[in-house]
């Protein structure tokens, strides 16, 4: 049994990123860059005004001086205007600064009569100019390979003046739910000893949020021959197979044996975490296989912690650097942990994080209340309200 951090280190060491493809800028949102994004030109390309006002030779202007307005500079216009002594140019935000000008006086200080402008006192000392290249320079790396194209990153990508981006190929994922007790949602009530199969729907949503695509989906009872055949179908259809349930050591737990005929090599068998100790990762038929617990809460927590990091790695990011833990205060006490690192489900309250009352790994209704995970090291003493803890949005 390995630690959570060791599991992520194994993902980085043993999971190879998928290939890459070129996509149009407009289709790149949510994808992972497979190459650095490099600026094509300076931004701004010329010195530009940061305000509406008048472009001037700043050092030569005194309050009350009469300056002749020789033209207007607008955003997107050329920079052909050239100021001489005693001259000014009307200028708008984003417009290029005329030659001979080094500052902009805001229009609130201007008194205009015909083609003459005078400025009231108090207009300095800010010059309201964005220098050429003050945002970035041609050749600068604006986004690193492996970075996901968030809405903010998409804005930067467009600012780099590129129409195509090299992004990681989309991971195609197969989801295989196992267990005799499972029935399709909407039909379980017809069978007194069946329960709705819910985990795969949560896993599919986690995949979608990480840029993965469900390429195959199935459910199978606890019959090794049938499961082995289903495993083959799943492996043939996807880059990654996520199998839920059957991960313990009972006589009818077939999650690992079903892949044995396909050459399963285990990268790890268990993680010393709670919930989610049975989570495992392997390779079979050249595809990655991740085993998640059948208990819904365990599956959703480990999917959030491990599956999402695995998908990020498959798209060129680092699994170890994927999660961004934050230090936040507790709004209520939290109990001591045992011999496993524990991820406590919590909700955000005005005073901080409050652990939800139901921490059972099989509970589902409580999942709707939990929007944070609190990371508690093994052997940690009880924590009181107000103490700072490490937490991750859930």
C-alpha positions, 0 to 999 in steps of 0.5 A: 500500500502506497501513499497518495503522493507516491501514487501521483508520482507513479502517474507522472513516471509511468503514464505517457502523455497522449499525442497532440493535434492542431485545432482552431483557436475557437475549438481549443477551450478546455484543452491542454497545450502540447507546445508552449504558446509563444507571442508573435509580436509585442503587445502593445506593438506601439506606445498607446494611450491608457485614457481619452484625452490629448497627447502632448510633449509632457515636459513642455506643457504648463497649465493654461498654455494654448496648444494647437490641436493638429489631428486625432489618434484613434484605436486601430488608426495609424501613427502618422501624426507628428507633434511639433512645439506648441501642439497636441493631438486628440487621442482615445484609449488604445490609440497609438501615441503620435511621434513627439508625444510622450504623455496624455492629459485626460480630457477632464482637464481640457478646455477646447476652443476651436483647434486650441486646447488649454489644460487646467492645473493638477493634470500630473504626474501620471502620463497615462501611456502603455509603453510598447512591449509593456505587456509582453514581447515577441518570442515570450512564452505566454503559456507553458506546455501542459497548461489547460486553456481556461477562459483566462488562458484563451484570452491570452492565446488570442492575444498571442495572435495565433489562429491554431494551437497544438493541444493534447489529444482527447483521452478516450475513456471506457467506463465499466461498472461491475456488480450483481446488485446494479440496475440501470437507474429507473429500473432498480425499483422493479427488483427488490434486491437491486440498487441503481448504478450511480457511480458511472454517471459521476465518473462520466461527469468528472471525465467531461470536466477534465476534457475526456470523452466517454468512448465506451460504457458498460455494466456487468454482473459478477461473472469472471468470463463475462467480465473478461470479455467486457474488459477486452471490449473496453480496452479496444475502445479507449485509452483508459478504462475506469472500472468501478467496484470489485476492487476488494479481496472477496471471492466475487471481486473480479476487477483485477482478475478480469484484466489478467487475461489481457496482460495486466501489469499493476502500477499499484494495488492500494493507496493508504487513504480514507476513503478509497484504499482499494483504488488501483492503477495498471496497464493492460493491452497497452491501455491504462486501467484505473480501478475505483471503489464501488461505494459512491462516496469513495468513487467520487472522492478518489475520482476527484483526487486520482482520476482527474490527475491521471487525465491531466497527465495523459494530456501533458500536465503533471499529476503531482502539480495538478491539485492546488491545495489551500490553507483555510480555517475550520468552522467546526471541530474535526476528529483525529485520523487513524493510520491512513491519510483521510479526506474529510468531506466538508461544506463552506460556511461563513467562518470556514470549512465545516465537516459534513455529519455523514462521512460514511463511504457508501452514503450518497445524499451527503455528497450533495452537501460536500463542496470541499475536501479537507486533507488530514495526514495519518495520525493527526490529532483532533482539530478545533474550530479556527485552526488552519487546514489544507483543503481542495474544492470538491 
